[in-house]
Amino acid sequence: MAPIQEGLEKPSGKRKCKTKHLSGLCEEGKDVVMYCLQKPNNDVNHRDNAGYTALHEACARGWVDILQTLLEHGANVNCSAQDGTRPVHDAVANDNLKILWLLLSYGADPTLATYSGQTALKLANSDVMKSFLTDHLLDLQGRPDGDPQTAWDFHSSSVLEEKEEISCDLLLDPPGGSDQEEEEEQDSDSLMFEFSEKPLLACYNLQVSVSRGPCNWFLFSDVLKRLKLSSRIFQARFPHFEVTTLPRAEFQHQISLSQVLSPEEIQEYVCPPATPGAVETVELVRYQPELVRLLGSDVAFEAWSS
């Protein structure tokens, strides 16, 4: 019983793919995958009777190109079969480090275990895979004091260059040519004016993500009210306008630091009246000249001179 149970608990690359629209696709190649994914009734996360998806199958069989395609089309990188098997478990059980790297780059969680308690580290067979997972988990959880791999050694350029090249001046050719500097200088010398017969909508300079800097946003509700459109119709007509959400607490915090809004305006958004069932997020639409013109304003740029 023990060997049979162990074989059932450990993911295997021998499963037959039964996923809707994607069965047998990997033998045909990447073009077939693209054809299946472009069909109107496709579901990249469709499961078979055991809960496995095409992503499980690609990881179990080591199809890197097909795995990349599925992930680019929104496949759930942490999808779970009925026994708790996830794509990372298939990649580790089949000792495919390249597949594991790709999964981790798309946010796969290597700490998840199957429902029988098998973690990715327990499923690792080779020393290379065990070493990689151990180091990766230590990087995620923090290494203990005294770990020799905590500190990285950075060598000076003298290790890589000849002696006569050591004294070269790295600032002789800095990034960005003179043309770029002139263009930036011209942009900094221009002022933008917005003209409208209607009151201008409030615009907020916010940072909605850690991966991008602050930029200007309208409240989505203000835009919809001005255009007299519903959210669904607006996004159907103008899919190229970026709409996002920001937690209300973060929105209130950022505008409370504003030096442009009046105390009354800050008070209006920072301390809204408490209402049961209030929405905890604020919908925003990004400021764009096209959207400004759609709201009935004209934008003009004037050169500034001191």
N, C-alpha and C positions, 0 to 999 in steps of 0.2 A: 504493500500500500504506500509506503513512504516514497519510493521512486515515482510512482504514478502521481501522487499528490504534488510532489515537487515539480513534475513536468507540467501539471495543470496550473500551478501558481506562477511559474516563470513564463514571461512572454516569449513567444517563439516567432521566428521569421517564416515559418512554414504555413501560416494561415492562408486560406484561399480568399481572395478579395471578392466580396459580394456586394460592394457598395453601389447604390443606384447610380446609373449613367457612367460609372467609372470602373466597372468590372472588366478585368483583362486589359485595361488601357495601358499599363506600364510596359507590356511586351510590344505594343504598337509604337510607343514613343510619345514625346512631349506634344507633338502636333495633335494627337488624338485627345490628350488632356485638355488642350486649349479649346478644341471643338466641343467637348462635353461641357466645359465650364461656360461657354458662350450660349448654350441652349437656354431658352427662356425659363424652363422648369428645373434648372440645375440647383443642387444644394450641395455645396462643397463640404458641409459637415454632416451629410446624411450617414446614418448608422445602419449596419446590418443587424441580424437577429441577436448577435452577441454584443452589440454596442460598438463595434469597431468601425472606424472611418477610413477613407482613402489615405488620410495622413498616417494612420497606424501602419497601413500596408506599405506605403512608401518608405517609412522608417525601418520596418522589418526587413525589407528587401534591399535597402541601400540605394534607392533611386534619388539621387541628389537633385537633379534638374527638375524632376516632377515634384519633389518636396518643396523646392523653391517656388514653383508655379502655384502650388496649392496655398502656400503661406501668403504669397502676394495677392491671392484672391480671397483672403480673409478666413482661411481655415483656422479653427481653434487650436492653438499650439498646446494647450493643456487639456484637450478633450479626453474624457475617461470612458473606457469600455465598462461593461456590466461588472467585471471583476476588479475594476479600479486601474487597469492597465492604461498607461498614458504613452504618448509617442516617445518620451525620453526613456521609458523602460524598454521599448522595442529597440531603440538605438543602442542602448548600453548592453542589452542581452545579446545583440548581434555584433557587439564590439566594433561599432562603426563610429569612430571619433569625428569624422567629417560631418556626419548627420547630426551628431550631438552638438557640435559647434554651431551649426545652422539653427537648430532649435533654440539654443540658448540665446542666440543673437536676436530671435524674435520673442524673447521673454518667457521661455519655458522655465518651469520651476523644478529644479532637480531635487528638492527636498520632499516632494510628494511621494507617497507610498501607495502600493496597491492595497486592496481591502484585506489581503492576507498578510500585510505588513512588510512586503518586499519593497525596499527603497532602491533607488538607482545604484547606490554604492554597494548594496548587498548583491545586486544582479551583475555587477562588473566581474568579468572573468580574467581579463589580462591585467598585467601589472601596469601597463601604460594607461588603461582606462581608469584603474583604481587610483593611480597617482594624479591623473587629471581631475577626477571628481573630488578627491580629497583636497587638493590645492584650491579648486574652485569654491568648494564649500567653506574653506578657511578664509578665503578672500571675502566671501559674503558675510560670514558671521564674525569676522575679526580674529586675527591671529593673537596668540598669547604673548606676553612679554618674554623676550629672550629667544623667540623664534628666529633662526638665522635668515629666513626668507622674508622677514618683515621689512627690512631695509633693502632698497635697491641701490646698486652701485652704478654711478654715472662717471664715466671717464672723460677726461678733457679731450679736446680736439687733437692734442699732441699724440695720442695713441693711434689715431686714424690718419694723420697727415704727416708728410715729410717735414723735416726740420725747417727747410726753407719756406714752407707754406704756413708755419705756425703763426708768424707775425702778420698774416694778411688781415686787412681791415674789413670786417663784416659789414660795415655801414657804407662802403663805397657804392653799393648798388642796392639800396633799400627797396622793399616792396612798393609797387605803385609808381608809375612813371609820371612825367611832368604833365601829360595830357589828363591823366586822372586827377591830379592835384588841381589843375585849372578848372576842370569840370566841377569838382567839389567846391571850389572857391566861388564859381558862378552860382551854384545852387544856394550857397550860404548867403549870397548877396541879394536874394529874391524874397519878396514877401508875398504871401498868398492872401487874397481877399475873397470873401464869399458874400454875394449879394442876393437878397431874396425879398419879395414883398410880404412873405409870411415870417413869423418869428422863427429864428433858427433853433433847430433841435439841440439839446444838450449833448455835447461830445466829451468823452472821457478818455484820458490817456492811461491805459491799463496794461498790465503784463498778465496775460491769460495762461501762459505756459512758461516753465523754466527753460525751455529750449529756444525761446524767442524773446526779443526785447519788447519794451512797451510800445504800443501803437494806439491809434485812435479808434474808438468804438462808439456806436450809437446804442441806446437801449432798443432792443428789437420791438418792444411794445410801442415805443414812440414812433418808430418807422411805420409799423402796421397801422397805427391810428392815423398818421398823416396820409398814407396811401389808401386807407380804407380797404385793406385786404386782410384775409386770414393768413395765418402762418403757413398753412398747407399750400394755398394758392401762390403766396409770395415765393416760396422755395421751389414750386413747380415752374413758375415763370422766370425766375432769376436764380438758377442753380449755381451760377458762378460766384454769387455773393457769399462770403464766408460768414456763417452763423455759428456761434459757440455759446457755451454756458460757463458761468463762473459762480462758485459758491457765494451766497449772499453775504456771509460774514467777511470773506476776502474782498468782495466788491466794496463793502462798507469801509473796510480798513484802508483800502487803497485811495478811495476818494476822500477819506478823512484827512489824508496827508496832503491833499491838493492845496495849492496856494492861489488857485484861480477861482474856485467856487466860493460863493458868499456863504457866511455862516448859516443863513436860512436854507440854502440849497443843500449844504452838507447835512444839516439837521433833518431835512426831509428824507434823505436816503440812508443816513447812518442810524437814525432812530425812528423807523417806521412803526406805526401802531401795531401792536401784537394782535393778530387775528388767528383764530383756530384754523388749522389746516393750511397755513400760508406756505407758498412755494419757497423752498430753501435755496434755490438757485436763481440766477439772473441771466436771461437770454440777451446776447449781444450780437450785433451785426457790424462787421468791420467797415470803417470809413473808407470810401473810395470816391473819386471824382464822378464816376458814372452814377453812383447812388446819390450823390449830392445833387446832380442835375435832375435825377428822377424825383427828388424831393422838392424841386422847383427853384433851385438856387443856381446862380452863375458863379463860376470860379475864375478869377483873374490873377495873374502873377505880375508883380511890379518890381522893377529893379530898385534896390535900396542903395543910397549913397550917404556917407557920413558928412 
